[in-house]
Amino acid sequence: MQYVVVGHGTAGQTAAAVLKKVDPDSDVYVLEKGKYVSNHPCSLPAVVGGRLSLEALEKTAPKGRINIILEAEAYKIDTEKKEVYFNKEGSSDSLYYDKLILTTGLRPVFPRIEGMGLDGVGTVWDIDTVKRLLNMLGNKVAVVGGSATGIEVAAELAKTGREVILIEALEQLMPGKLDPPISSMIARTLTKMGVKVMLKTRMEKLEGSGGKLSYVVTNSGKIEADTAIVVIGAKPNSDLALRSGLVIGETGAVKVDEYLYTSDPNILAAGDVAEVRDFVTGHPTATGLASTAVVQGRIAAENVSGTNIKYKGALSPYIVPVGDYWFGGVGLSASKADKLGMDYLAFRFAGSDLPRYMPGRDTFITWLITDRRGKILGAQLFGRRGVRERILFLTAAIYAGFRVQDVRLMEFAYQPELCDLLDPITITAEGMSRKYRLL
Ligand SMILES: Cc1cc2nc3c(=O)[nH]c(=O)nc-3n(C[C@H](O)[C@H](O)[C@H](O)COP(=O)(O)OP(=O)(O)OC[C@H]3O[C@@H](n4cnc5c(N)ncnc54)[C@H](O)[C@@H]3O)c2cc1C
């Protein structure tokens, strides 16, 4: 068997490694258009904040007998001949495949406005964009886009003592993904860290002098800045699939079935470029998360080598640092439910993360979404400690179909230096069960 994986990001690396494990005698080729064996985008905000070196990321090459062809950009797949064509060093070449896994990810989008080419304007996307950014990073930084990356980068730069402004066009941070109880906590935390958070502020153009950025011009006025970091979103990198005749879904990502097969029986897609079903709503979604891409990469690899594993849908659990705090979520948000016209119950509990007598105790916010009968559909959390462990539990709870009436009676490991005796999840589940008479 000869497998070709296109793209060596999170899903591609996973797929290639799993292919070699489940089918050790196969030939596995990976075409990667970039020049790095590994990119690790999730660690880039820490590099921007100076806590991690780019060299550390560049050196983490995966091990294994996989033929990785770098700086090889696939531009067409001939699905009849089962050949993938790619450009490398100015000339074209091709590879035969028995099965191909497409993992071309997303690409960042930038506004078509005046001044985007000025020195001082950059983004945080991959090793090269961060290298460029680090070379021009000044002291007055405007982060444009209240996305997870925008929030993380703004907090990182504030910690270095720079003057940071975070600009978001809509009325809250991470609109559509986060609900107000959590997004307001993030805005408050950033503000306490010295970040000026400007909501309902749209960047209209960038002004400079001598080719260098001096102002970000917005609908709320001019902001003086020597650096603008534009992180306003990304879209599926599905051009190759489109050019090769594969069906593209309504999200712009490559449509796959529940086994991650595209419209071609020899091609699967995984990761950000794949349009899968949302676990909770069943609607088409393309997630933009490494946590999801790694699972899809594994399933795609196992399925091409003969297994039939159904992908159950994306729950999209995530966690993001903001200064000394963390926020995270999983599943359905109330804002998404509203948009889809779904019926739901929501409950917010603001408590603390440690017992009353413990030094260093801090606020912990739990926001839970259930259906009318108490079945957990989504959650968002904010706190200094214990966010990830609760996101892990809630992810499993949604998969398993747990109801808050059951969760309120579950036992959770306790130690006063780590948590309070009654866990915030227990209290939230209890409060919700009583408020909505679910008992
Ligand atoms: C700054 C930043 C921080 C993030 N932090 C987190 C986090 O903390 N947690 C989390 O879960 N997610 C995070 N993400 C998202 C996460 O990185 C992605 O969702 C994940 O990497 C998606 O994996 P993928 O394999 O689908 O795509 P990618 O990892 O983007 O890989 C796609 C690869 O395909 C290559 N490629 C594209 N087109 C071609 C072609 N035609 N030929 C050959 N190669 C091609 C690209 O060069 C790339 O290497 C972050 C993303 C960014 C940008």
The ligand as a Tripos MOL2 file, in Angstrom:
@<TRIPOS>MOLECULE
LIG
   53    58     1     0     0
SMALL
NO_CHARGES

@<TRIPOS>ATOM
      1 C1         -1.5800   30.9140   16.9480 C.3       1 LIG1
      2 C2         -2.4080   29.6780   17.0510 C.ar      1 LIG1
      3 C3         -2.6450   29.1110   18.2990 C.ar      1 LIG1
      4 C4         -3.4360   27.9650   18.4000 C.ar      1 LIG1
      5 N1         -3.6380   27.4130   19.6430 N.ar      1 LIG1
      6 C5         -4.3810   26.2930   19.7440 C.ar      1 LIG1
      7 C6         -4.5540   25.6540   21.0170 C.ar      1 LIG1
      8 O1         -4.0070   26.0960   22.0420 O.2       1 LIG1
      9 N2         -5.3290   24.5480   21.0730 N.ar      1 LIG1
     10 C7         -5.9310   24.0050   19.9640 C.ar      1 LIG1
     11 O2         -6.6260   22.9730   20.0820 O.2       1 LIG1
     12 N3         -5.7580   24.5770   18.7420 N.ar      1 LIG1
     13 C8         -5.0020   25.6840   18.6030 C.ar      1 LIG1
     14 N4         -4.8020   26.2470   17.3710 N.ar      1 LIG1
     15 C9         -5.4190   25.6280   16.1960 C.3       1 LIG1
     16 C10        -4.6230   24.4230   15.7350 C.3       1 LIG1
     17 O3         -3.2820   24.7610   15.5360 O.3       1 LIG1
     18 C11        -5.1970   23.8950   14.4340 C.3       1 LIG1
     19 O4         -6.5770   23.7000   14.5760 O.3       1 LIG1
     20 C12        -4.5660   22.5790   14.0650 C.3       1 LIG1
     21 O5         -3.1890   22.7320   13.8470 O.3       1 LIG1
     22 C13        -5.2360   22.0380   12.8130 C.3       1 LIG1
     23 O6         -4.5350   20.9430   12.3320 O.3       1 LIG1
     24 P1         -4.5590   20.6130   10.7910 P.3       1 LIG1
     25 O7         -3.6310   19.4710   10.6010 O.co2     1 LIG1
     26 O8         -5.9410   20.5040   10.3020 O.co2     1 LIG1
     27 O9         -3.9610   21.9180   10.0780 O.3       1 LIG1
     28 P2         -2.5240   22.5540   10.2590 P.3       1 LIG1
     29 O10        -1.9090   22.1480   11.5380 O.co2     1 LIG1
     30 O11        -2.6860   24.0020    9.9640 O.co2     1 LIG1
     31 O12        -1.6810   21.8750    9.0970 O.3       1 LIG1
     32 C14        -1.9650   22.0580    7.7350 C.3       1 LIG1
     33 C15        -0.6660   21.8430    6.9880 C.3       1 LIG1
     34 O13        -0.9330   21.6840    5.6080 O.3       1 LIG1
     35 C16         0.0700   22.3440    4.8610 C.3       1 LIG1
     36 N5         -0.4930   22.5780    3.5260 N.ar      1 LIG1
     37 C17        -1.5410   23.3800    3.2100 C.ar      1 LIG1
     38 N6         -1.8050   23.3060    1.8890 N.ar      1 LIG1
     39 C18        -0.9000   22.4340    1.3730 C.ar      1 LIG1
     40 C19        -0.6760   21.9440    0.0620 C.ar      1 LIG1
     41 N7         -1.4230   22.3150   -0.9850 N.pl3     1 LIG1
     42 N8          0.3530   21.0670   -0.1370 N.ar      1 LIG1
     43 C20         1.1400   20.6660    0.9200 C.ar      1 LIG1
     44 N9          0.9460   21.1060    2.1780 N.ar      1 LIG1
     45 C21        -0.0660   21.9680    2.4060 C.ar      1 LIG1
     46 C22         0.3390   23.6040    5.6790 C.3       1 LIG1
     47 O14         1.5880   24.1510    5.3730 O.3       1 LIG1
     48 C23         0.2600   23.0410    7.1010 C.3       1 LIG1
     49 O15         1.5190   22.6230    7.5850 O.3       1 LIG1
     50 C24        -4.0010   27.3850   17.2320 C.ar      1 LIG1
     51 C25        -3.7520   27.9520   15.9760 C.ar      1 LIG1
     52 C26        -2.9530   29.0820   15.8820 C.ar      1 LIG1
     53 C27        -2.6840   29.6720   14.5110 C.3       1 LIG1
@<TRIPOS>BOND
     1     1     2 1
     2     2     3 ar
     3     2    52 ar
     4     3     4 ar
     5     4     5 ar
     6     4    50 ar
     7     5     6 ar
     8     6     7 ar
     9     6    13 1
    10     7     8 2
    11     7     9 ar
    12     9    10 ar
    13    10    11 2
    14    10    12 ar
    15    12    13 ar
    16    13    14 ar
    17    14    15 1
    18    14    50 ar
    19    15    16 1
    20    16    17 1
    21    16    18 1
    22    18    19 1
    23    18    20 1
    24    20    21 1
    25    20    22 1
    26    22    23 1
    27    23    24 1
    28    24    25 2
    29    24    26 1
    30    24    27 1
    31    27    28 1
    32    28    29 2
    33    28    30 1
    34    28    31 1
    35    31    32 1
    36    32    33 1
    37    33    34 1
    38    33    48 1
    39    34    35 1
    40    35    36 1
    41    35    46 1
    42    36    37 ar
    43    36    45 ar
    44    37    38 ar
    45    38    39 ar
    46    39    40 ar
    47    39    45 ar
    48    40    41 1
    49    40    42 ar
    50    42    43 ar
    51    43    44 ar
    52    44    45 ar
    53    46    47 1
    54    46    48 1
    55    48    49 1
    56    50    51 ar
    57    51    52 ar
    58    52    53 1
@<TRIPOS>SUBSTRUCTURE
     1 LIG1         1 GROUP 0 **** ****
